[in-house]
């Protein structure tokens, strides 16, 4: 589940540490994207994930005890590297999304466009998707307050099965 949340952070940026946006408009923040490594048990080898170009912006809405809403839009160029062979593919991810975080920590999310996704092997098998992929369309889901991926739907298609492309 930590990596499933990593998907959301990769798509929406680490909004907690966002810095002021330069040209997006009032209240939009540049969403930093930090490199990370996908564990070897997900694809049979470790994948290094970096973000050579990050033009992703996030806007946060919070009023009182109401849910916190994160809106995100922009371009995130993502490089995936097989750390055993050095083979790399780079994709331009251009999407918009919304995540609503409830006070109990549960959340719903919806991504629209070309996005990257990372799912733990059990969740990937359960929902019939690759563990690491680039997809086009709408990906929506819910995460329970204990961090479990409760629901997931893709209205679109997988463009790249990253594990297969890097093997």
C-alpha positions in Angstrom: 0.0 0.0 0.0 2.9 2.4 0.7 3.8 2.2 -3.0 0.1 2.6 -4.0 0.2 5.8 -2.1 3.5 6.5 -3.9 1.5 6.3 -7.1 -0.7 9.1 -5.9 2.3 11.1 -4.7 4.1 10.6 -8.0 1.0 11.8 -9.8 0.0 14.5 -7.4 3.4 15.5 -6.0 4.4 15.6 -2.4 1.9 18.4 -1.8 2.8 18.8 1.8 6.2 20.3 0.9 5.1 22.1 -2.2 6.6 25.5 -3.1 4.9 28.4 -4.8 4.1 28.0 -8.5 5.5 30.6 -10.8 3.0 30.8 -13.6 0.0 28.5 -12.8 -2.0 31.1 -10.9 -3.1 31.8 -7.3 -2.9 28.9 -4.8 -1.3 26.4 -7.3 1.9 24.9 -6.0 4.7 23.2 -7.8 4.5 19.5 -6.7 8.0 18.0 -6.1 8.6 14.5 -7.3 11.4 12.6 -5.6 13.2 9.6 -7.2 12.5 6.2 -5.7 13.2 2.5 -6.3 10.5 -0.2 -7.1 11.4 -3.4 -5.2 12.7 -6.4 -7.2 9.8 -8.6 -6.3 7.5 -6.4 -8.4 9.1 -7.1 -11.8 11.9 -9.5 -11.1 14.4 -6.7 -10.9 14.6 -3.3 -9.2 13.4 -0.3 -11.2 14.8 3.2 -10.5 12.2 5.9 -11.1 13.3 9.5 -11.7 11.5 12.6 -13.0 13.8 14.6 -15.4 11.0 17.1 -16.1 8.4 18.2 -13.5 5.8 20.7 -14.5 3.1 19.3 -12.2 1.0 21.7 -10.1 -1.3 21.0 -7.1 -4.0 23.1 -5.4 -5.2 22.1 -2.0 -8.7 22.9 -0.6 -9.4 22.5 3.1 -12.2 24.1 5.2 -12.6 23.2 8.8 -13.2 19.5 9.5 -14.2 18.8 5.9 -12.2 16.5 3.7 -9.0 17.8 2.2 -9.1 18.0 -1.6 -6.0 17.9 -3.8 -6.3 19.0 -7.5 -3.4 18.3 -9.8 -2.5 19.0 -13.4 0.6 19.2 -15.5 3.4 17.3 -17.2 5.7 14.8 -15.4 8.4 13.2 -17.5 9.2 9.9 -15.9 12.2 7.7 -16.5 12.1 4.0 -15.5 15.5 2.2 -15.4 16.1 -1.5 -14.9 18.9 -1.3 -12.3 20.4 -4.7 -13.4 20.8 -3.9 -17.1 20.7 -0.1 -17.2 17.9 -0.2 -19.8 15.8 3.0 -19.5 12.5 4.2 -21.0 11.2 7.7 -20.5 7.5 8.7 -20.9 5.7 12.0 -20.8 2.9 11.7 -18.3 0.3 14.4 -18.8 -2.7 14.2 -16.6 -5.2 15.9 -14.3 -6.5 14.4 -11.1 -8.3 14.8 -7.9 -7.8 13.2 -4.5 -10.1 13.6 -1.6 -8.7 12.7 1.8 -11.3 12.1 4.6 -10.5 13.0 8.2 -10.1 9.3 9.0 -7.3 9.0 6.4 -9.4 7.1 3.8 -9.3 8.6 0.3 -10.7 8.5 -3.2 -8.7 9.4 -6.3 -9.3 9.9 -10.0 -6.6 10.5 -12.6 -7.5 11.5 -16.2 -5.0 11.5 -19.1 -1.7 9.7 -19.5 -0.4 8.6 -16.1 1.9 6.2 -14.4 0.8 3.6 -11.9 2.5 1.4 -9.3 0.6 -1.4 -7.6 1.8 -4.0 -5.1 1.9 -7.4 -6.8 -1.2 -8.7 -4.9 -3.2 -5.6 -5.9 -2.0 -5.8 -9.5 -3.2 -9.4 -9.7 -6.5 -8.6 -8.0 -7.3 -5.8 -10.4 -5.7 -7.4 -13.5 -3.2 -4.6 -14.1 0.7 -4.6 -14.3 2.6 -3.7 -11.2 4.3 -0.8 -13.0 2.6 0.8 -16.0 1.8 3.8 -18.1 -1.9 4.1 -18.9 -4.3 6.4 -20.8 -7.8 7.1 -19.7 -9.4 7.5 -16.3 -8.1 5.6 -13.2 -10.2 5.8 -10.1 -10.1 4.1 -6.8 -10.5 4.2 -3.0 -8.1 3.5 -0.2 -9.3 2.6 3.3 -8.1 4.4 6.4 -5.8 1.4 7.1 -4.1 2.0 3.7 -5.6 -0.9 1.8 -6.6 -0.4 -1.8 -10.3 -1.1 -1.7 -11.4 -0.4 -5.3 -9.9 0.4 -8.6 -11.2 0.9 -12.1 -9.5 1.8 -15.3 -11.6 3.3 -18.1 -8.9 3.3 -20.8 -6.0 1.1 -21.5 -2.4 0.3 -20.5 0.0 1.9 -22.9 3.2 0.4 -21.5 3.7 -2.5 -19.1 7.0 -1.1 -17.7 8.2 -4.5 -16.3 7.8 -6.2 -19.7 9.4 -3.2 -21.6 12.5 -3.2 -19.3 13.0 -7.0 -19.1 
